[in-house]
Amino acid sequence: MLAFTNANEKMSPTVIGAGCKVTGDIKTDHTVQIHGTVMGSVIADTIVIGRGGKVVGKIVAQTLFLHGALDGPATVGTANVFSNAQMVGTLSYHTLNITGNTGLECKLAKRKDK
């Protein structure tokens, strides 16, 4: 089933599908779901990197759900890291939730700003 939005729709997500590769930066006030590959920075309210998804670049978000791979720094309010997730870089967070065995090879930095 396809989801369509119109000019009155204010909360439509950006979805990068499996097998899709985007080179460049993504910036939105809403949600970005990444199931393919993004080579660039991603700035959004919520970022979901799905299993099989990968970001090579900087992440800035209020909420991050990491199921896939992230190669780069991340500055987030809440980081949710799930089993099989992989990350290289610095994860700067207010709240960190880790579930299961992850492949974190990153520096963890608790944010002190509000």
Buried (B, 14 or more C-beta within 10 A) or exposed (E): EEEEEEEEEEEEBBBBEEEEEBEEEBEBEEBBBBBBBBBBBBBBBBBBBBEBBBBBBBBBBEBBBBBBBBBBBBBBBBBBBBEBBBBBBEBBBBEBEBEEEBEBEBEEEEEEEE
